[in-house]
Amino acid sequence: MYEADVFHMRTAPTQNKFQYKIFNFYIDLSEVDKLADRSFLFSKNRWNLFSYYDKDHLQFGKDSTYENVKEFLLASGITSPVGKIFLLTNLRVLGYVFNPVSFYFCFDPEGSPLVAIAEVGNTFGEIKPYIGKFKKAKGTIADPEVYMREQKNFYVSPFIGLDSEFEFRLNVPKENLQIGVDSYEDGKRILITSFIGKKIPFHSKYLLKLFVQFPFITVKIITLIHWQAFKLWIKKIPYIKKHQNLEKQTGVPLGKISEPVPFTRND
């Protein structure tokens, strides 16, 4: 688990910034069932204080997230053998979850990094993945192990155009968590987001401590998203409705179907 600070700053057309604390889970997808044996506060695919549900993530016709991700990689042209897959995400808290973005870190059978996937979600229950390959790097936001600059073509914020670009700066979570996700319009960075955190062991006492410290964390996240959206609306930032520019909303809702559809891939 990682206790982290999330920082957002919008730079244009007007400045708006905020920071809040969250916690994420970094899960070996091949060992999710074993976590339930380690804590009575955690369950897989059933209600608990903390729950992991396969249906909350990529769906490609398989029963588990691990197999769905492997199927998605194969459909995306990644034919190398896949070993461990780790997922950095929010879990359901008392049955509710919202994940603005989750990250898969995929390794080959020998444990070498293979690819990473940024799984972006919106408030309409849609999911879109973006794939990037690893490179040699320091493992910081300034020098990330995975760098992607991709056309978004996905409805996330009503205040950022669908033809804007995502910039992902990803590093495998270790003792520290260092991830950056920015947005660009017309080549200009208009949104800066960072996730900076430290590792905490997976244990019932820490689960309970984090729940008390951050009660209903997933409700907090969706509430803050709408509060910041209201502030941008008050500042009269142009508002884009979901039904507008549907032709630019490609590759969604991948999280709701079992057949491959157009997606964005970083080579």
C-alpha positions as CSV (number, residue, x, y, z in Angstrom):
1,M,0.0,0.0,0.0
2,Y,1.1,3.6,-0.6
3,E,0.1,6.7,1.4
4,A,0.5,9.5,-1.1
5,D,0.0,13.2,-1.8
6,V,-1.9,14.0,-5.0
7,F,-1.1,17.4,-6.5
8,H,-3.1,19.1,-9.3
9,M,-2.4,22.4,-10.9
10,R,-4.2,23.9,-13.9
11,T,-2.1,26.5,-15.6
12,A,-4.4,27.8,-18.4
13,P,-6.6,29.5,-19.2
14,T,-6.8,30.3,-15.5
15,Q,-4.8,28.8,-12.6
16,N,-6.4,26.4,-10.2
17,K,-4.5,24.1,-7.9
18,F,-5.1,21.8,-4.9
19,Q,-3.5,19.0,-3.0
20,Y,-4.9,16.1,-0.9
21,K,-3.8,12.9,0.7
22,I,-4.9,9.4,-0.5
23,F,-3.7,5.8,-0.3
24,N,-3.5,3.3,-3.1
25,F,-3.0,-0.5,-3.3
26,Y,-0.2,-2.1,-5.3
27,I,-1.5,-5.6,-6.0
28,D,0.1,-8.7,-7.6
29,L,-2.8,-9.8,-9.8
30,S,-1.8,-13.4,-9.6
31,E,-2.1,-13.4,-5.8
32,V,-5.3,-11.4,-5.1
33,D,-6.9,-14.5,-3.6
34,K,-4.1,-14.8,-1.0
35,L,-4.7,-11.3,0.3
36,A,-8.0,-12.4,1.8
37,D,-6.2,-14.9,3.9
38,R,-3.9,-12.1,5.2
39,S,-6.6,-9.8,6.3
40,F,-10.2,-10.2,7.4
41,L,-10.8,-6.6,6.2
42,F,-10.1,-7.5,2.6
43,S,-12.1,-9.6,0.1
44,K,-12.1,-10.4,-3.6
45,N,-15.3,-10.0,-5.6
46,R,-17.5,-9.7,-2.5
47,W,-18.4,-6.9,0.0
48,N,-16.0,-6.0,2.8
49,L,-14.4,-2.9,4.3
50,F,-11.9,-3.2,1.4
51,S,-12.8,-5.2,-1.7
52,Y,-11.1,-5.9,-5.1
53,Y,-13.6,-6.6,-7.9
54,D,-12.4,-7.9,-11.3
55,K,-15.3,-6.1,-13.0
56,D,-13.9,-2.7,-12.0
57,H,-11.1,-3.1,-14.5
58,L,-10.4,-4.1,-18.1
59,Q,-12.8,-6.6,-19.5
60,F,-11.7,-8.8,-22.4
61,G,-13.8,-11.9,-22.0
62,K,-11.8,-13.6,-19.3
63,D,-12.7,-14.3,-15.7
64,S,-9.8,-12.4,-13.9
65,T,-8.2,-9.1,-14.4
66,Y,-4.8,-10.9,-14.9
67,E,-6.1,-12.9,-17.8
68,N,-8.0,-9.8,-19.2
69,V,-4.8,-7.8,-19.2
70,K,-2.9,-10.6,-20.9
71,E,-5.6,-10.8,-23.6
72,F,-5.5,-7.0,-24.1
73,L,-1.7,-7.0,-24.5
74,L,-2.0,-9.8,-27.1
75,A,-4.7,-7.9,-28.9
76,S,-2.4,-4.8,-28.8
77,G,0.4,-6.7,-30.5
78,I,2.4,-7.5,-27.3
79,T,3.4,-11.1,-28.0
80,S,6.2,-11.5,-25.5
81,P,5.5,-14.0,-22.6
82,V,3.9,-12.3,-19.6
83,G,4.8,-13.1,-16.0
84,K,3.8,-11.0,-13.1
85,I,1.3,-8.1,-13.5
86,F,1.0,-5.6,-10.7
87,L,-1.9,-3.1,-10.4
88,L,-1.7,0.3,-8.6
89,T,-5.3,1.2,-7.9
90,N,-8.0,2.1,-5.4
91,L,-10.1,-0.7,-3.9
92,R,-13.7,-0.6,-3.1
93,V,-14.4,0.9,0.4
94,L,-17.6,-0.4,1.8
95,G,-18.7,-1.3,-1.7
96,Y,-17.9,1.9,-3.6
97,V,-14.9,2.8,-5.8
98,F,-13.9,5.4,-8.3
99,N,-10.6,5.3,-10.1
100,P,-9.6,8.3,-12.1
101,V,-6.6,6.3,-13.2
102,S,-5.0,3.0,-12.4
103,F,-1.6,1.6,-13.5
104,Y,-0.6,-1.9,-14.6
105,F,3.1,-2.8,-14.5
106,C,3.7,-5.9,-16.6
107,F,6.8,-8.1,-16.3
108,D,8.2,-11.0,-18.3
109,P,8.6,-14.5,-16.7
110,E,12.1,-13.6,-15.6
111,G,10.9,-10.5,-13.8
112,S,12.2,-7.9,-16.3
113,P,9.9,-4.9,-17.0
114,L,7.8,-5.4,-20.2
115,V,5.2,-2.7,-20.6
116,A,3.0,-0.4,-18.4
117,I,-0.7,0.4,-18.9
118,A,-2.4,3.6,-17.7
119,E,-6.1,2.7,-17.3
120,V,-8.0,6.0,-17.3
121,G,-11.6,6.1,-16.0
122,N,-14.3,8.7,-16.1
123,T,-17.4,9.4,-14.1
124,F,-19.5,7.6,-16.8
125,G,-18.0,4.2,-16.0
126,E,-15.9,4.2,-19.2
127,I,-12.3,3.0,-19.2
128,K,-9.5,3.6,-21.8
129,P,-6.0,2.1,-21.6
130,Y,-2.7,3.6,-22.9
131,I,0.3,1.3,-23.3
132,G,4.0,2.4,-22.9
133,K,7.3,0.5,-23.0
134,F,10.0,0.7,-20.3
135,K,13.3,2.4,-20.8
136,K,16.4,2.8,-18.7
137,A,15.9,5.7,-16.4
138,K,16.5,7.0,-12.9
139,G,12.9,6.2,-11.9
140,T,11.9,9.8,-11.1
141,I,9.1,12.0,-12.5
142,A,11.8,14.0,-14.3
143,D,13.4,10.8,-15.7
144,P,10.7,8.1,-15.7
145,E,10.9,4.5,-16.6
146,V,7.9,4.8,-18.9
147,Y,7.1,7.9,-20.8
148,M,4.0,8.3,-22.9
149,R,2.6,11.4,-24.8
150,E,-0.7,10.3,-26.3
151,Q,-3.7,11.8,-28.0
152,K,-6.5,11.6,-25.4
153,N,-9.6,11.1,-27.5
154,F,-11.5,10.3,-24.3
155,Y,-14.0,12.3,-22.3
156,V,-12.5,12.8,-18.8
157,S,-12.8,16.4,-17.8
158,P,-15.6,18.7,-19.2
159,F,-13.0,21.5,-19.1
160,I,-10.3,19.9,-21.3
161,G,-10.7,19.2,-25.0
162,L,-11.0,15.7,-26.3
163,D,-8.2,16.2,-28.8
164,S,-5.8,17.2,-26.0
165,E,-2.8,15.0,-25.1
166,F,-2.0,12.9,-22.0
167,E,1.6,12.8,-20.8
168,F,2.3,9.9,-18.5
169,R,5.5,9.6,-16.5
170,L,5.4,6.2,-14.8
171,N,7.8,4.4,-12.4
172,V,7.5,1.0,-10.9
173,P,6.4,1.6,-7.2
174,K,9.1,0.6,-4.8
175,E,9.9,2.1,-1.5
176,N,8.6,5.4,-3.0
177,L,5.8,6.2,-5.4
178,Q,6.6,8.7,-8.1
179,I,4.1,9.2,-11.0
180,G,3.1,12.2,-13.1
181,V,0.2,12.7,-15.4
182,D,-0.1,15.9,-17.3
183,S,-2.4,17.3,-20.0
184,Y,-1.5,19.4,-23.1
185,E,-3.5,21.5,-25.5
186,D,-1.9,22.8,-28.7
187,G,1.5,21.8,-27.4
188,K,1.1,23.7,-24.1
189,R,0.9,22.0,-20.8
190,I,-2.4,23.1,-19.1
191,L,-2.6,20.5,-16.3
192,I,0.0,19.1,-13.9
193,T,-0.7,16.1,-11.7
194,S,1.7,14.1,-9.5
195,F,1.4,11.2,-7.1
196,I,4.2,11.1,-4.5
197,G,4.0,8.5,-1.8
198,K,5.7,6.0,0.5
199,K,5.2,2.3,1.0
200,I,3.2,0.8,3.9
201,P,2.9,-3.0,4.5
202,F,-0.4,-4.7,3.7
203,H,-1.7,-5.6,7.2
204,S,-5.1,-5.4,8.9
205,K,-3.8,-2.8,11.4
206,Y,-2.7,-0.5,8.6
207,L,-5.9,-1.1,6.7
208,L,-7.9,-0.1,9.7
209,K,-5.6,2.9,10.4
210,L,-5.9,4.2,6.9
211,F,-9.7,3.8,6.9
212,V,-9.9,5.8,10.1
213,Q,-7.5,8.4,8.8
214,F,-9.1,8.6,5.3
215,P,-12.7,7.4,5.8
216,F,-14.6,6.7,2.6
217,I,-11.5,7.7,0.5
218,T,-13.2,6.8,-2.8
219,V,-16.2,9.0,-2.0
220,K,-13.7,11.8,-1.1
221,I,-12.1,11.5,-4.5
222,I,-15.3,11.8,-6.5
223,T,-16.5,14.6,-4.3
224,L,-13.3,16.6,-4.8
225,I,-13.5,16.0,-8.5
226,H,-17.0,17.6,-8.6
227,W,-16.0,20.4,-6.3
228,Q,-13.0,21.4,-8.4
229,A,-15.2,21.2,-11.5
230,F,-17.6,23.6,-9.9
231,K,-14.8,26.0,-9.1
232,L,-13.7,25.9,-12.8
233,W,-17.3,26.5,-13.9
234,I,-17.5,29.5,-11.6
235,K,-14.3,30.8,-13.3
236,K,-16.2,30.4,-16.6
237,I,-13.9,27.9,-18.2
238,P,-15.5,26.6,-21.4
239,Y,-17.6,23.5,-20.6
240,I,-17.7,20.5,-22.9
241,K,-20.8,18.2,-22.6
242,K,-20.5,14.4,-22.9
243,H,-22.6,14.1,-26.1
244,Q,-20.4,16.6,-27.9
245,N,-17.6,15.5,-30.3
246,L,-18.5,11.8,-30.0
247,E,-16.4,11.1,-33.1
248,K,-13.3,12.0,-31.0
249,Q,-14.2,9.6,-28.2
250,T,-12.4,6.5,-29.5
251,G,-11.6,3.2,-27.8
252,V,-14.3,3.5,-25.2
253,P,-15.9,2.0,-23.3
254,L,-13.3,-0.7,-23.3
255,G,-14.0,-1.5,-19.7
256,K,-17.6,-2.6,-20.6
257,I,-17.1,-4.9,-23.6
258,S,-15.3,-8.1,-24.5
259,E,-14.2,-7.4,-28.1
260,P,-11.1,-5.4,-29.0
261,V,-11.7,-1.8,-30.2
262,P,-9.4,1.0,-31.4
263,F,-7.0,2.1,-28.7
264,T,-3.9,4.2,-28.3
265,R,-0.5,2.6,-28.1
266,N,2.9,4.1,-27.5
267,D,5.7,2.4,-29.5
